[in-house]
Amino acid sequence: MSSASVHLFVYGSLKRGGRHHDELEGTAFLGLAETAPGYRLETWGQYLAMVADATATTTVPGELFEVPLTKLPALDAFEGNAYERSEVPVLLHRGKSAETRLALAYLRKAR
């Protein structure tokens, strides 16, 4: 990963084939990934929102991208005020193995 980029975990409409994947134009797909336990998805309007939940034993499936730092302000604006960018532990799947990484993700803000 370049010092001018970050890892971003996406789980909804930003995934490949999702209706808003074009927001990630100019990024590099790194692979399929999932969060560590302690996160879950809930419906938030017409979208899914990831929330941290210390009691959750579930993981959230998604994709990992390498994103230029210069792209983060546009992604923040796209996600809007209902979400906040946070660092989460993810497992990046590499064939039959997986490696743990920290990545940014957009979580729903606490109500």
C-alpha positions in Angstrom: 0.0 0.0 0.0 1.3 3.4 -1.0 1.7 6.1 1.8 -0.7 8.1 -0.3 -3.5 5.5 -0.1 -5.5 3.6 2.4 -7.4 0.3 2.5 -11.2 0.7 2.4 -13.7 -2.0 3.2 -17.0 -1.8 1.4 -20.1 -3.9 2.0 -23.0 -2.4 0.1 -23.7 -0.4 -3.0 -20.0 0.5 -3.4 -19.1 -3.2 -4.1 -18.2 -4.3 -7.6 -21.5 -4.6 -9.5 -23.2 -2.3 -7.0 -25.2 0.7 -8.1 -22.6 3.1 -6.7 -19.4 1.3 -7.5 -18.4 4.1 -9.9 -17.6 6.2 -6.8 -14.6 3.9 -6.5 -13.2 4.7 -10.0 -9.4 4.9 -9.8 -9.1 2.5 -6.9 -7.6 -1.0 -6.8 -9.6 -4.1 -5.9 -7.6 -6.1 -3.4 -10.0 -9.0 -2.8 -12.9 -10.4 -0.9 -12.9 -9.7 2.8 -15.0 -9.8 5.9 -14.9 -7.9 9.2 -13.8 -9.5 12.4 -16.8 -10.5 14.6 -18.5 -7.6 16.4 -20.1 -5.9 13.4 -23.6 -6.3 11.8 -25.6 -4.9 9.0 -29.0 -3.2 9.4 -31.3 -1.5 6.9 -31.0 2.2 6.9 -33.4 3.8 4.5 -32.8 2.1 1.1 -29.2 1.1 2.0 -27.4 -1.2 4.3 -25.5 0.3 7.2 -22.7 -1.4 9.2 -22.8 -0.9 12.9 -20.3 -1.9 15.6 -22.0 -4.3 18.1 -19.8 -5.8 20.8 -22.4 -8.5 21.4 -22.5 -9.6 17.7 -20.8 -12.8 16.8 -21.4 -12.1 13.1 -19.1 -10.8 10.5 -19.9 -8.6 7.6 -18.8 -9.8 4.1 -17.5 -7.2 1.6 -14.6 -6.2 -0.5 -11.3 -4.5 0.1 -9.9 -1.7 -2.1 -6.8 0.5 -2.1 -8.0 4.0 -2.3 -6.0 7.2 -2.9 -6.1 9.6 0.1 -7.3 12.3 -2.3 -10.5 10.3 -2.9 -11.6 10.3 0.7 -13.2 13.7 0.8 -15.5 12.8 -2.2 -16.4 9.5 -0.5 -17.1 11.2 2.8 -19.5 13.6 0.9 -21.1 10.7 -1.0 -21.7 8.7 2.3 -23.2 11.9 3.9 -23.8 12.8 7.5 -25.4 9.5 8.5 -22.1 7.6 8.2 -18.7 8.1 9.8 -15.4 6.7 8.6 -13.8 4.3 11.1 -11.0 1.8 11.2 -12.1 -1.8 11.4 -10.2 -5.1 11.5 -10.9 -7.2 8.3 -9.8 -10.6 7.0 -8.6 -10.4 3.4 -9.2 -13.7 1.7 -6.2 -14.9 -0.4 -7.2 -18.3 -1.9 -7.3 -20.8 0.9 -5.7 -18.4 3.4 -6.6 -15.1 4.9 -4.7 -12.2 6.4 -5.9 -9.7 9.0 -5.6 -6.0 8.1 -7.0 -2.8 9.4 -9.1 -0.9 6.9 -11.4 2.1 6.9 -15.1 1.6 6.5 -18.2 3.7 6.7 -20.3 2.9 9.8 -23.7 4.3 10.6 -23.3 7.1 13.2 -24.9 6.3 16.6 -28.4 7.7 16.9 
